[in-house]
Amino acid sequence: MIIELSYPRSELMPNRKNGQHWAKTVQIKNEVMLEAFTIAFTERVNGKFKPADTLPLKITFMQSDKRKRDLDNLLSASKAAIDGIAKALNIDDKQFEPITIMRGYGNEAKMIIEC
């Protein structure tokens, strides 16, 4: 199953949100989680998901420029999206194993998750 989502929001990057109160980012996290849940749930209903004990997860961060962004920050900013996908698939996010993180370049900044 391939899920295309918005590029991780800068407000959720650990380097940007450190020291801020959680209430400043909770609405953004909920929006990201809902987007991921909706797309993954639709894929599940359409029969494109087969449950398993572990599920490999490949995340590709497509960038529209060549700036070097920290992949670990991008992964942290994607936590709400990963949680939304796990919820839509009716699994625990600890079942995503292994997790592969990659960088790609294209015309549009987006996140592509394959599971």
C-alpha positions in Angstrom: 0.0 0.0 0.0 1.4 3.4 -1.0 0.1 6.6 0.8 1.1 10.1 -0.3 0.8 12.8 2.3 1.8 16.4 2.7 5.4 17.1 3.5 6.0 17.2 7.3 5.0 20.6 8.8 7.8 22.7 10.1 5.9 23.4 13.3 6.3 19.7 14.2 10.1 19.6 13.7 11.8 18.8 17.0 14.4 21.6 16.5 11.6 24.1 16.1 9.1 23.0 18.8 11.6 22.3 21.7 10.5 24.3 24.8 7.1 25.1 23.5 3.9 24.1 25.3 2.2 21.0 23.8 -1.0 22.9 23.2 0.7 24.9 20.4 1.2 21.9 18.2 -1.7 19.6 19.2 -4.1 21.0 16.5 -1.5 20.5 13.8 -0.8 17.0 15.0 -4.5 16.2 14.9 -4.9 17.6 11.3 -1.9 15.5 10.2 -3.2 12.4 11.9 -6.7 12.8 10.3 -5.2 13.2 6.8 -3.1 10.0 7.2 -6.0 8.1 8.8 -8.4 9.0 6.1 -6.1 7.9 3.2 -4.9 4.7 4.9 -8.5 3.8 6.0 -9.7 4.1 2.4 -6.8 1.9 1.2 -7.6 -0.7 3.9 -11.3 -0.7 2.9 -10.3 -1.2 -0.7 -8.4 -4.3 0.2 -4.9 -3.0 -0.3 -3.7 -4.0 3.1 -2.9 -7.5 4.5 -2.4 -7.6 8.3 0.8 -9.1 9.7 2.8 -9.3 13.0 5.3 -6.9 11.7 4.9 -4.5 8.8 7.9 -2.9 6.9 7.5 0.8 6.6 9.4 2.8 4.0 9.1 6.6 4.2 10.4 8.8 1.4 10.6 12.5 1.9 10.3 14.0 -1.5 11.9 17.5 -1.6 11.4 20.2 -4.2 14.9 21.6 -3.5 18.4 20.3 -2.7 18.6 21.6 0.9 19.9 19.1 3.3 17.3 18.4 5.9 17.8 16.1 8.9 16.0 12.8 8.2 15.6 12.2 12.0 13.8 15.5 12.4 11.5 14.7 9.4 10.8 11.3 11.0 9.9 12.9 14.3 7.7 15.4 12.6 5.9 12.5 10.9 4.9 10.7 14.1 1.3 11.9 14.0 1.0 10.7 10.4 2.4 7.3 11.3 0.0 7.1 14.3 -2.9 7.9 12.0 -1.9 5.2 9.5 -1.6 2.6 12.4 -5.0 3.6 13.7 -6.6 3.3 10.3 -5.0 -0.2 9.8 -6.1 -1.2 13.3 -2.6 -2.1 14.4 -0.1 -0.8 17.0 2.5 1.5 15.5 5.2 -0.7 17.2 4.4 -3.3 14.4 6.0 -1.1 11.9 9.4 -2.9 11.6 11.8 -2.2 10.0 11.4 1.5 9.2 13.4 2.7 6.2 13.8 6.5 5.7 14.9 7.9 2.4 15.2 11.3 0.7 14.1 12.0 -2.9 13.8 15.0 -5.1 11.0 16.1 -7.3 8.8 19.0 -8.3 6.5 18.7 -5.3 7.4 18.3 -1.6 5.5 15.4 -0.1 5.9 12.3 2.0 5.4 8.9 0.5 4.8 6.0 2.9 4.8 2.4 1.7 3.6 -0.4 4.0 
